[in-house]
Amino acid sequence: MIELKSVDQKYGGTQILWDLNMSIKQGSRTCIMGRNGVGKTTLLKTIMGLLPISKGDLVINDKDVAKASVETRPDIGVGYVPQGRHIFPQLTVEENLKISLNCKRQESRIIPPHIYKLFPVLEEMLQRRGGDLSGGQRQQLAIARALVLNPTILILDEPNEGIQPNIVQLIRDVLLKLNKEHGMTIILVEQKLPFARAVGEEFHLMEKGSVVASGPMSELNDELVGQYLAV
């Protein structure tokens, strides 16, 4: 599904990713973890084509996209929920969602009804501006906007940052539903260990721009947590 081989990434003259290797299987739920500043967000932006690869290979859904631009990602089935949500504050909820209908993958120009089943509050607020929503509502909108693309892969960067507990639980349930009932591949950067254990099947730990440990979530033991995650 996603394969990175010997990937380097340099940003503003500074190298962030170093000889990074990672394989993510189709239909899996994968957590990318590590302390602040180890390159997790840079990795996601590199996968999305938002940052260029300096060296190495990147294959997504059997497509070589190492040199492809960010505009190609929706067309090969990748949805992205960036850190900070990045919704359009002056547009309504409905307008934010309809932006994703311009993707080539879309055969319809109607927002899929199942979006409102996953996030009922959005249907109630279709005409409210994005900037008037709470943090939890904005995060639901950001995830829903990515899902309108009908992706096979959903990538999320710290989806629970600054979110109240009941919405964290809702997001957890939605991600599990998308994976188990629809076979969607879920990839998330996550700092909160309980959420990562609840959602993830696999983990990749990063340190200094490289993957230093990977495996089933059941193998993320106290020694690894202490070495690579403890502050």
matplotlib code that plots the C-alpha trace (Angstrom):
import matplotlib.pyplot as plt

x = [0.0, 2.7, 6.4, 9.3, 12.8, 16.0, 14.1, 16.0, 14.3, 16.0, 14.0, 15.4, 19.0, 18.5, 18.1, 15.0, 14.6, 17.6, 17.6, 14.0, 12.4, 8.8, 6.2, 2.4, 0.1, -3.2, -6.1, -3.9, -4.1, -0.7, 0.6, 3.7, 5.1, 8.0, 9.0, 8.5, 10.9, 11.8, 10.3, 6.8, 5.0, 7.7, 7.3, 3.5, 4.1, 6.7, 4.2, 1.6, 4.0, 3.9, 7.7, 10.1, 12.0, 15.8, 16.6, 14.8, 11.7, 8.0, 5.2, 1.5, -1.1, 1.3, 2.2, 5.7, 5.0, 8.5, 8.5, 4.8, 3.1, 0.5, -2.3, -1.8, -2.6, -6.4, -6.5, -4.7, -6.9, -5.1, -7.0, -5.1, -6.1, -3.2, -2.2, -4.2, -7.1, -6.7, -10.3, -11.5, -12.9, -14.9, -16.6, -19.6, -19.4, -21.1, -18.7, -15.7, -17.0, -17.9, -14.3, -13.3, -15.9, -13.5, -11.3, -11.1, -12.1, -15.5, -18.3, -20.9, -21.1, -23.2, -21.7, -21.9, -24.7, -22.6, -20.5, -23.4, -23.9, -20.3, -20.5, -24.1, -23.2, -22.0, -25.4, -26.9, -24.3, -24.1, -24.7, -22.4, -19.0, -16.0, -14.5, -17.5, -17.1, -15.5, -12.2, -13.9, -16.4, -13.5, -11.7, -14.8, -15.1, -11.4, -11.8, -15.1, -13.6, -10.9, -13.5, -15.5, -12.6, -13.6, -10.0, -8.6, -5.9, -6.6, -3.6, -4.1, -1.6, -2.4, -6.2, -6.8, -4.7, -6.8, -10.0, -12.4, -12.6, -16.0, -14.9, -11.7, -13.8, -16.0, -12.9, -11.6, -14.9, -15.0, -11.5, -12.2, -15.4, -13.8, -11.1, -13.1, -16.2, -14.8, -11.2, -9.7, -6.0, -5.5, -2.2, -1.9, 0.7, -0.3, 1.3, -1.3, -0.3, -3.8, -5.4, -2.6, -3.1, -6.9, -6.7, -3.3, -2.5, 1.0, 3.5, 6.6, 8.8, 10.9, 14.1, 16.2, 14.4, 14.6, 12.5, 14.1, 11.5, 8.4, 6.0, 2.5, 1.1, 1.3, 5.1, 5.2, 6.6, 7.6, 11.3, 10.5, 8.1, 10.7, 13.5, 11.6, 8.4, 8.9, 9.5]
y = [0.0, 2.5, 1.8, 4.2, 3.0, 4.9, 8.3, 11.5, 14.8, 18.2, 21.2, 24.8, 23.4, 21.1, 17.4, 16.1, 12.5, 10.2, 6.9, 6.2, 2.9, 2.1, -0.3, 0.1, -2.7, -2.3, -2.3, -1.8, 0.7, 2.2, 4.7, 6.8, 7.8, 9.7, 12.7, 16.2, 17.2, 13.7, 14.2, 12.7, 15.6, 16.0, 12.3, 12.8, 15.9, 13.9, 11.0, 13.6, 15.4, 18.6, 18.3, 17.0, 13.8, 14.4, 10.8, 7.4, 5.7, 6.2, 4.0, 4.4, 2.1, 0.6, 4.1, 5.6, 9.0, 10.0, 13.0, 13.5, 16.6, 16.8, 17.2, 13.5, 12.1, 12.4, 10.8, 7.7, 7.4, 9.3, 11.6, 13.9, 15.6, 17.9, 19.1, 22.2, 21.1, 23.9, 24.3, 27.4, 29.7, 32.0, 29.1, 27.3, 23.7, 22.6, 24.7, 23.2, 19.7, 20.4, 21.5, 17.8, 17.0, 18.5, 15.4, 13.3, 10.2, 11.7, 10.5, 12.6, 16.2, 15.4, 15.0, 11.3, 10.8, 8.5, 11.5, 12.8, 9.4, 9.5, 13.1, 14.1, 17.5, 18.6, 18.1, 20.4, 23.1, 23.0, 26.8, 27.8, 29.2, 27.0, 29.8, 29.7, 26.0, 24.7, 22.9, 19.5, 20.4, 21.7, 18.5, 16.5, 18.8, 18.3, 14.5, 14.6, 16.8, 14.2, 11.4, 13.1, 12.2, 8.5, 7.6, 4.1, 5.6, 8.2, 10.0, 12.0, 14.2, 14.4, 14.3, 14.7, 17.8, 20.2, 18.1, 17.4, 13.7, 12.9, 14.0, 12.0, 8.9, 9.7, 10.0, 6.7, 5.0, 6.5, 5.4, 1.9, 1.8, 3.0, 0.4, -2.6, -2.1, -0.4, -1.7, 1.8, 2.0, 4.3, 6.1, 8.6, 10.5, 10.3, 11.4, 10.0, 6.4, 5.2, 6.4, 4.9, 1.5, 1.8, 2.5, 1.1, -2.4, -1.5, 1.1, 2.8, 4.7, 7.6, 9.1, 11.8, 11.4, 7.6, 4.6, 2.9, 0.3, -1.2, -4.0, -5.0, -2.6, -5.5, -5.2, -1.6, -2.3, -0.2, -0.3, 1.2, 3.8, 4.9, 5.1, 6.8, 8.4, 9.4, 13.1]
z = [0.0, 1.0, 0.7, 1.5, 0.8, 1.8, 1.9, 2.6, 3.0, 3.3, 4.4, 4.3, 4.0, 7.0, 6.5, 8.4, 7.2, 7.0, 5.0, 6.2, 5.4, 6.1, 4.8, 5.5, 4.5, 2.8, 5.3, 8.3, 11.2, 11.7, 14.3, 13.7, 17.0, 18.6, 20.6, 19.2, 16.5, 15.3, 11.8, 12.0, 10.4, 7.8, 7.0, 6.4, 4.3, 2.3, 1.7, 0.6, -1.8, 0.2, 0.6, -2.0, -1.5, -1.8, -2.3, -2.2, -3.4, -2.5, -3.8, -2.9, -4.2, -6.7, -8.1, -8.0, -6.6, -5.4, -7.8, -8.1, -6.8, -4.0, -6.5, -7.5, -4.0, -4.0, -7.4, -6.2, -3.1, -0.4, 2.1, 4.5, 7.7, 8.6, 12.0, 12.8, 10.6, 7.9, 7.2, 5.4, 8.1, 5.8, 4.0, 5.4, 6.5, 3.3, 1.1, 2.9, 2.2, -1.4, -2.1, -2.1, -4.8, -7.4, -7.2, -10.4, -8.3, -7.7, -10.0, -8.1, -7.1, -4.0, -0.5, 0.4, 2.9, 5.1, 6.0, 8.1, 9.7, 10.9, 12.0, 12.6, 14.0, 10.5, 9.0, 11.7, 10.9, 7.1, 6.8, 9.7, 8.8, 9.5, 11.7, 14.0, 14.9, 18.1, 18.0, 18.1, 15.4, 13.2, 13.5, 12.5, 9.5, 8.6, 8.7, 6.8, 4.1, 3.6, 3.5, 0.8, -1.5, -1.0, -0.1, 0.4, 2.6, 5.4, 6.9, 10.1, 11.9, 15.6, 15.2, 18.9, 19.6, 21.7, 21.5, 24.3, 25.5, 24.0, 20.5, 21.0, 21.6, 18.5, 16.3, 17.7, 16.9, 13.4, 12.5, 13.7, 11.7, 8.5, 8.8, 9.9, 7.8, 4.8, 4.7, 4.7, 5.6, 8.6, 9.2, 12.1, 13.9, 17.6, 20.8, 23.2, 24.0, 25.1, 21.9, 19.8, 21.5, 21.1, 17.3, 16.1, 15.1, 14.0, 15.2, 13.8, 16.3, 15.0, 16.3, 14.5, 11.2, 11.0, 12.0, 14.9, 15.9, 14.2, 14.9, 16.2, 18.8, 21.3, 21.1, 22.1, 25.6, 28.5, 27.4, 24.0, 25.5, 28.0, 25.4, 22.6, 23.9, 27.5, 28.1]

ax = plt.figure().add_subplot(projection="3d")
ax.plot(x, y, z, "-o")
ax.set_aspect("equal")
plt.show()
